[in-house]
Amino acid sequence: MQSHTDSNRRIARNTLLLYFRMILTMCITLYTSRVILAALGVEDFGIYNIVAGVVVLFSFLNSAMTNATQRYLSMALGLGKAKYVQLIFSTSLLSHLVISGVLLVLCETVGLWFVNTQLIIPADRMMAANVAYQFAILITVIDINRIPFFSSIIAHERMTFFAYLAIVESLLKLAVALSISYACSVDKLILYAGLLAVSSAVIFTPFFVYCLRHFDTNRPVLKFKKKLFFEFITFTGWNLLGSASYLGYSQGINIVLNFFKGVTLNATMGITYQIRHAVFSMVYYLQMATNPQIIKSYTVNERERFESLVNNISKFSFFLMLLIAIPIVLNMDFVLNLWLKNPPVYSAPFCAMIIIICLFDALEGPLWQAVQASGRVRNYQIVTSIILILNIPASYVALYYGMLPVSVLVIQLVLTVAALATRLYFACRYTSITAGGYIRKVVLPIAAVTLVSVPACYFATIALTQWSKLVVATLLSITVVSAASYFFGLDASGRQMVKSFVKSKLHKAA
């Protein structure tokens, strides 16, 4: 078993690699979104987001298998059982092939009927919408079969390869965006969807080749273990419920908005999810680098390290999100106009709300991993799924009675907070985490940092406008959030870790 120092160094190294990837890909992605919106126009951009969203709704099978694959691979690697790792990978690979077949049937029957009879799409764009829908299905099938290889790379903590390949993937999407912006005499929506499918197929190959060349445990075996298979499927079955509810919670409101407002609001939601993806990357890659360690520490019964990882990653995730959330929310209109020139209607309130939601989402990942590590997911998934899926009927009722479109995200925020409380309850019930310890070590520190940082940044920039306000708010957010996190957010051991890290870097630089 690796020492804790080695594990911590690996976490730090992997996190830095993923952050380098995140910063570069975030810039590429944001510029790509601007190019695509300008090239397609609001209507076609909205059409692609809604038809691709229908496919995503059917891909809840994929999300469930991703969680199961990463958990079992991380556990097996933590125990050091190579043949067990190989058996789990083979079971996962076969399961994903079956899932992609099921998804194909669902999308070509129920999904196709839904797109052509239920969605509000301009009649003259129905043919293009159907072609784009078929390409979206192909992309999802390819991505499903990439998951076992992706999960294996994460479980082995090989973040260097993942970081570089993710940059290549972003550059491919940028090339697609530039291609359609200069295309003439072709339907740009169809061309966009087709080129994205080609990009997805191209990026699958390196995942496949890397895993087969570097991990002997990724060579499939035909051995079938009935007990393991049913354990895997049972665990996946409850995750299936959670994945379906989360997709309904996130993508369902896109369809509800289409019923009442048409494809224009779908374009707004597309921009909103681009913002969410960009800002939440700050947290996602930190948690990706630490999730295998959370599961491995639980598996080998290192309870103190397990609790420390869950608490600290929850806290650090929130601080990172807060640092970027403050300047963006305070300058939302200016940022959107700078980014998109002519953002779709309601973009500013939608994007501001999604960033606030992300702050609470940042706390959920480590708690979710804690419950995953315990393996006792049935009751957890049932309760959280009921809470999240309420987003669809509640949003429908709100829009039916004439409330503003942004009300759907207000509802989502309320349900996100309720789901967070539920996750904490089950993490405390099934693991060694305690509610009192979590409140003392996580909730109170983040509350203190927020109460210091938000008013300071708001009142210091209230009289400024445009570039001056954005620059001052950004610099002030970095300074105030960092200082408040150090003095109010970290305990004595955390501050000592920061001092040691800074001293080691200064020593190397000298």
C-alpha positions in Angstrom: 0.0 0.0 0.0 1.3 3.4 -0.9 2.1 5.8 1.9 -0.2 8.7 2.5 2.6 11.1 1.4 2.9 9.4 -1.9 -0.9 9.4 -2.4 -1.1 13.0 -1.5 1.6 13.8 -4.0 -0.1 11.9 -6.7 -3.4 13.7 -5.9 -1.5 17.1 -6.1 0.3 16.2 -9.4 -2.9 14.8 -11.0 -4.9 17.9 -9.9 -2.3 20.3 -11.4 -2.3 18.3 -14.7 -6.1 18.4 -14.8 -6.2 22.1 -14.0 -3.7 22.8 -16.8 -6.0 20.9 -19.1 -9.1 22.6 -17.7 -7.8 26.2 -18.2 -6.8 25.5 -21.8 -9.9 23.5 -22.8 -12.2 26.0 -21.0 -10.8 28.8 -23.2 -11.1 26.7 -26.3 -14.7 25.6 -25.4 -15.9 29.1 -24.7 -14.5 30.4 -27.9 -16.0 27.4 -29.8 -19.4 28.1 -28.3 -19.2 31.7 -29.6 -18.3 30.5 -33.1 -21.0 27.9 -33.2 -23.7 30.2 -32.0 -22.7 32.8 -34.7 -22.5 30.1 -37.4 -25.7 28.3 -36.7 -27.9 31.1 -35.4 -30.1 31.0 -32.3 -32.7 28.7 -33.9 -30.4 25.9 -35.2 -28.3 26.1 -32.0 -31.5 25.6 -30.0 -32.6 22.7 -32.3 -29.4 20.8 -31.8 -29.5 21.3 -28.0 -33.0 20.0 -27.7 -32.6 16.9 -30.1 -29.2 16.0 -28.5 -30.9 16.5 -25.1 -33.5 13.8 -26.0 -30.6 11.3 -26.7 -28.9 12.3 -23.4 -32.2 11.5 -21.5 -31.9 7.9 -22.8 -28.2 7.6 -21.8 -29.0 7.3 -18.1 -27.9 3.7 -18.5 -24.5 4.9 -19.4 -24.2 7.2 -16.4 -25.1 4.3 -14.0 -22.5 2.0 -15.5 -19.8 4.7 -15.3 -20.3 5.0 -11.6 -20.2 1.3 -11.1 -17.2 0.7 -13.3 -15.1 3.4 -11.5 -16.1 2.2 -8.1 -15.3 -1.5 -8.7 -12.0 -0.8 -10.5 -10.8 1.5 -7.8 -11.7 -1.0 -5.1 -9.9 -3.8 -6.9 -6.8 -1.7 -7.5 -6.8 -0.7 -3.9 -6.8 -4.4 -2.9 -4.1 -5.1 -5.5 -5.9 -8.0 -7.2 -4.9 -7.9 -10.8 -7.1 -10.8 -12.0 -10.1 -9.3 -10.2 -9.5 -6.0 -12.0 -9.4 -7.8 -15.3 -12.6 -9.6 -14.6 -14.4 -6.3 -13.6 -13.1 -4.6 -16.8 -14.3 -7.4 -19.0 -17.7 -7.4 -17.3 -18.0 -3.7 -17.7 -17.0 -3.8 -21.4 -19.7 -6.4 -22.2 -22.3 -4.5 -20.2 -21.6 -1.3 -22.2 -21.9 -3.1 -25.5 -25.4 -4.3 -24.3 -26.3 -0.8 -23.1 -25.4 0.8 -26.4 -27.7 -1.7 -28.1 -30.6 -0.9 -25.7 -30.0 2.8 -26.2 -30.1 2.4 -30.0 -33.5 0.7 -29.8 -35.0 3.3 -27.4 -33.7 6.2 -29.5 -34.9 4.8 -32.8 -38.4 4.1 -31.4 -39.6 6.2 -28.5 -37.0 8.9 -29.0 -37.7 9.3 -32.7 -41.5 9.5 -32.0 -40.9 12.1 -29.3 -38.7 14.3 -31.6 -41.2 14.3 -34.5 -44.4 14.6 -32.6 -43.8 16.3 -29.2 -41.1 18.9 -29.6 -41.7 22.3 -31.0 -39.4 22.6 -34.0 -40.1 24.8 -37.1 -41.5 22.7 -39.9 -38.9 23.8 -42.4 -36.1 22.5 -40.1 -37.6 19.1 -39.2 -35.5 17.2 -41.8 -32.3 18.8 -40.5 -33.4 18.1 -36.9 -33.9 14.4 -37.7 -30.5 14.1 -39.3 -28.8 15.9 -36.4 -30.7 13.5 -34.1 -29.2 10.5 -35.8 -25.7 11.8 -35.5 -26.4 12.6 -31.8 -27.3 8.9 -31.3 -24.1 7.8 -33.0 -22.0 10.1 -30.8 -23.7 8.7 -27.7 -23.1 5.1 -28.7 -19.4 5.8 -29.3 -19.1 7.6 -26.0 -20.8 4.8 -24.1 -18.3 2.2 -25.4 -15.5 4.6 -24.4 -16.5 4.6 -20.7 -14.8 1.3 -19.6 -11.5 2.6 -21.0 -12.0 6.1 -19.6 -12.9 4.6 -16.2 -9.8 2.4 -16.2 -7.5 5.5 -16.8 -9.2 7.4 -13.9 -9.0 4.4 -11.6 -5.2 3.9 -12.4 -4.8 7.7 -11.8 -3.1 8.2 -15.2 -4.2 11.8 -15.5 -1.4 12.9 -17.9 -2.8 10.9 -20.8 -6.3 12.0 -20.0 -5.3 15.7 -19.8 -3.5 15.7 -23.1 -6.2 13.8 -24.9 -8.9 16.1 -23.6 -7.0 19.1 -25.1 -6.9 17.3 -28.4 -10.7 16.7 -28.2 -11.3 20.4 -27.5 -9.2 21.4 -30.5 -11.1 19.0 -32.7 -14.4 20.6 -31.6 -12.9 24.0 -32.4 -11.9 22.8 -35.8 -15.5 21.6 -36.3 -16.8 25.1 -35.3 -14.5 26.9 -37.6 -15.4 24.5 -40.5 -19.1 25.2 -40.3 -18.5 29.0 -40.0 -16.8 29.0 -43.4 -19.0 26.3 -45.0 -21.2 27.4 -48.0 -24.1 25.8 -49.8 -24.6 23.1 -47.1 -27.0 22.8 -44.2 -24.8 23.9 -41.3 -26.8 22.1 -38.6 -26.4 18.8 -40.5 -22.7 19.5 -41.1 -22.1 20.4 -37.5 -23.7 17.2 -36.2 -21.9 15.0 -38.7 -18.5 16.5 -37.9 -19.0 16.1 -34.2 -19.7 12.4 -34.8 -16.5 12.1 -36.7 -14.6 13.9 -33.9 -16.1 11.5 -31.3 -15.0 8.4 -33.4 -11.5 9.8 -33.8 -11.0 10.5 -30.1 -12.2 6.9 -29.2 -9.2 5.3 -30.8 -6.4 6.6 -28.5 -8.4 5.6 -25.4 -8.7 2.0 -26.7 -5.1 1.7 -27.8 -3.6 3.3 -24.6 -5.5 1.0 -22.3 -4.6 -2.2 -24.2 -0.9 -1.2 -24.4 -0.4 0.0 -20.8 -2.8 -2.1 -18.6 -2.6 -5.9 -18.8 -5.9 -5.9 -16.8 -7.6 -4.2 -19.8 -7.3 -7.3 -22.0 -10.8 -8.8 -22.0 -11.3 -12.3 -20.8 -14.3 -14.6 -21.6 -14.5 -15.8 -18.0 -18.0 -15.3 -16.5 -18.5 -15.0 -12.8 -22.2 -15.2 -12.0 -21.9 -13.8 -8.5 -19.8 -10.8 -9.6 -22.0 -10.1 -12.6 -25.2 -9.9 -10.4 -23.4 -7.9 -7.7 -22.3 -5.5 -10.5 -25.8 -5.4 -12.0 -27.5 -4.9 -8.6 -25.2 -2.0 -7.7 -25.7 -0.6 -11.2 -29.5 -1.0 -11.0 -29.8 1.4 -8.1 -27.3 3.8 -9.7 -29.6 3.6 -12.8 -32.4 5.2 -10.8 -30.1 8.0 -9.7 -28.8 8.6 -13.2 -32.2 8.7 -14.7 -33.5 11.2 -12.1 -30.4 13.4 -12.5 -30.8 13.6 -16.2 -34.5 14.4 -15.8 -33.4 17.0 -13.2 -30.9 18.6 -15.6 -32.1 17.9 -19.1 -35.9 17.6 -18.3 -36.3 21.3 -17.9 -34.9 21.8 -21.4 -37.8 19.8 -22.8 -40.3 21.6 -20.5 -39.0 24.9 -21.7 -39.4 23.7 -25.3 -43.1 22.9 -24.7 -43.8 26.5 -23.5 -41.2 28.7 -25.2 -39.8 26.9 -28.2 -36.2 26.5 -29.4 -35.1 30.1 -28.5 -35.1 29.2 -24.8 -33.4 25.9 -25.7 -30.5 28.0 -27.1 -30.4 29.9 -23.8 -30.2 26.6 -21.9 -27.4 25.5 -24.2 -25.4 28.6 -23.3 -26.3 28.1 -19.6 -24.9 24.6 -19.7 -21.8 25.8 -21.5 -21.2 28.2 -18.6 -21.9 25.5 -16.1 -19.4 23.1 -17.8 -16.8 25.8 -17.9 -17.0 27.0 -14.2 -17.7 23.6 -12.7 -14.5 22.2 -14.4 -12.7 24.0 -11.6 -14.2 21.5 -9.2 -14.8 18.5 -11.4 -11.1 17.8 -12.1 -10.1 18.2 -8.4 -12.7 15.6 -7.5 -11.8 13.4 -10.4 -8.2 13.3 -9.1 -9.3 12.4 -5.6 -12.3 10.1 -6.1 -10.1 6.9 -6.5 -8.3 7.8 -3.2 -11.6 8.2 -1.4 -12.8 4.7 -2.5 -9.4 3.1 -1.9 -9.0 4.5 1.6 -12.5 3.2 2.5 -11.7 -0.2 1.0 -8.6 -0.7 3.1 -10.4 0.6 6.2 -8.3 3.8 6.6 -11.2 5.7 8.2 -9.3 8.8 9.4 -7.9 9.4 5.9 -11.3 8.7 4.3 -13.0 11.3 6.4 -10.2 13.8 5.9 -10.5 13.4 2.1 -14.3 13.8 2.0 -14.3 16.9 4.3 -11.3 18.6 2.7 -12.3 18.0 -0.9 -15.8 19.3 -0.1 -14.4 22.5 1.4 -11.7 23.1 -1.3 -14.3 22.4 -4.1 -16.5 25.1 -2.7 -13.7 27.7 -2.3 -12.6 27.1 -5.9 -16.1 27.6 -7.2 -16.6 30.7 -5.0 -13.4 32.2 -6.3 -14.6 32.1 -9.9 -18.4 32.6 -9.2 -18.1 36.0 -7.6 -16.5 38.0 -10.5 -18.7 36.2 -13.1 -22.0 36.8 -11.3 -21.2 40.4 -10.5 -20.4 41.0 -14.2 -22.8 38.6 -15.9 -24.2 40.9 -18.5 -20.9 42.3 -19.6 -19.2 38.8 -19.7 -22.0 37.4 -21.8 -21.9 40.3 -24.3 -18.1 40.1 -24.4 -18.3 36.4 -25.0 -21.3 36.1 -27.4 -21.9 39.6 -28.7 -25.6 38.9 -28.9 -26.6 36.4 -26.2 -30.0 34.7 -26.4 -32.9 36.1 -24.3 -32.7 35.4 -20.5 -29.1 34.3 -20.7 -27.9 36.5 -17.8 -30.4 35.4 -15.1 -30.1 31.7 -16.3 -26.3 31.7 -16.1 -26.3 33.5 -12.7 -28.6 30.9 -11.2 -26.7 28.0 -12.7 -23.5 29.3 -11.1 -25.2 29.5 -7.7 -26.4 26.0 -8.1 -22.9 24.9 -8.9 -21.7 26.2 -5.5 -24.0 23.6 -3.8 -23.2 20.9 -6.4 -19.5 21.3 -5.5 -20.3 19.9 -2.0 -22.2 16.9 -3.3 -19.4 15.0 -5.2 -17.4 13.8 -2.2 -20.5 12.9 -0.2 -21.7 10.9 -3.2 -18.4 9.1 -3.5 -18.5 8.3 0.2 -21.9 6.6 -0.2 -20.6 4.8 -3.4 -17.6 3.5 -1.4 -19.9 2.0 1.2 -21.8 0.1 -1.6 -25.1 0.7 0.2 -26.8 2.8 -2.4 -30.4 1.6 -2.6 -32.1 3.8 -0.1 -29.8 6.7 -1.0 -30.8 6.5 -4.7 -34.5 6.1 -4.0 -34.7 9.3 -1.8 -32.4 11.5 -3.8 -34.0 10.4 -7.1 -37.5 11.4 -5.8 -36.2 14.8 -4.8 -34.4 15.5 -8.1 -37.1 14.3 -10.4 -39.6 16.7 -8.8 -37.8 19.3 -10.9 -39.8 18.3 -14.0 -43.4 18.6 -12.6 -42.6 21.6 -10.5 -41.1 23.4 -13.5 -44.1 22.5 -15.7 -46.5 23.9 -13.1 -44.5 27.1 -12.7 -44.5 27.8 -16.5 -48.1 26.7 -16.9 -49.2 29.4 -14.4 -47.2 32.0 -16.2 -44.1 32.4 -14.0 -40.9 33.7 -15.6 -38.7 31.1 -17.4 -35.9 31.6 -14.8 -38.2 30.1 -12.2 -37.2 26.6 -13.4 -33.7 27.2 -12.2 -34.9 28.7 -8.9 -36.8 25.4 -8.4 -33.7 23.5 -9.4 -31.7 25.4 -6.7 -34.2 24.5 -4.0 -34.1 20.8 -4.9 -30.3 20.9 -5.1 -30.1 22.1 -1.5 -32.6 19.4 -0.4 -30.6 16.7 -2.3 -27.3 17.9 -0.6 -28.9 17.5 2.9 -30.1 14.0 1.9 -26.6 13.1 0.7 -25.1 14.2 4.0 -27.6 12.2 5.9 -26.8 8.9 4.0 -23.1 9.5 4.1 -23.3 9.9 7.9 -25.6 6.8 8.2 -23.4 4.5 6.0 -19.9 5.7 6.8 -17.8 7.0 9.6 -18.6 10.6 8.7 -20.6 12.5 11.3 -23.1 15.4 10.8 -21.5 17.4 13.6 -18.0 16.9 12.3 -19.1 17.8 8.7 -20.9 21.0 9.9 -17.9 22.0 12.1 -15.2 21.2 9.5 -17.0 22.1 6.2 -20.2 24.0 6.6 -19.1 26.7 9.1 -15.8 27.4 7.4 -17.4 27.9 4.0 -20.1 30.0 5.5 -17.5 32.2 7.1 -15.5 32.6 3.9 -18.7 33.4 1.9 -19.8 36.0 4.4 -16.5 37.8 4.2 -15.8 37.5 0.5 -19.2 38.3 -1.2 -19.9 41.6 0.5 -16.3 42.7 0.2 -16.3 42.1 -3.6 -19.7 43.5 -4.1 -19.4 46.9 -2.3 -15.8 47.4 -3.6 -17.0 47.2 -7.2 -20.5 48.6 -7.0 -19.6 52.0 -8.6 -17.4 50.5 -11.3 -18.5 49.5 -14.8 -17.5 47.1 -17.6 -13.7 46.3 -17.9 -12.7 48.1 -14.7 -15.4 46.3 -12.7 -14.5 42.9 -14.2 -10.8 43.3 -13.6 -11.2 44.6 -10.0 -13.8 42.0 -9.1 -11.5 39.2 -10.4 -8.4 40.4 -8.6 -10.3 41.1 -5.4 -12.1 37.7 -5.5 -8.7 35.9 -5.8 -7.2 37.9 -3.0 -10.2 38.0 -0.6 -11.3 34.4 -1.1 -7.8 33.1 -0.8 -7.1 35.0 2.4 -10.4 34.2 3.9 -10.0 30.5 3.0 -6.6 30.4 4.6 -7.6 32.2 7.9 -11.2 31.1 8.3 -11.6 28.1 6.0 -8.6 26.0 6.9 -7.8 24.4 10.3 -4.3 24.4 11.8 -3.2 21.3 9.9 -4.5 22.7 6.6 -2.6 25.9 7.0 0.5 24.0 7.9 0.1 22.0 4.6 -0.2 25.2 2.6 2.9 26.7 4.3 4.9 23.5 3.6 3.8 23.4 0.0 4.7 27.1 -0.6 8.1 26.7 1.1 8.9 23.6 -1.0 8.1 25.5 -4.2 10.1 28.5 -3.2 13.1 26.2 -2.2 13.0 24.5 -5.6 12.7 27.9 -7.4 15.8 29.1 -5.5 
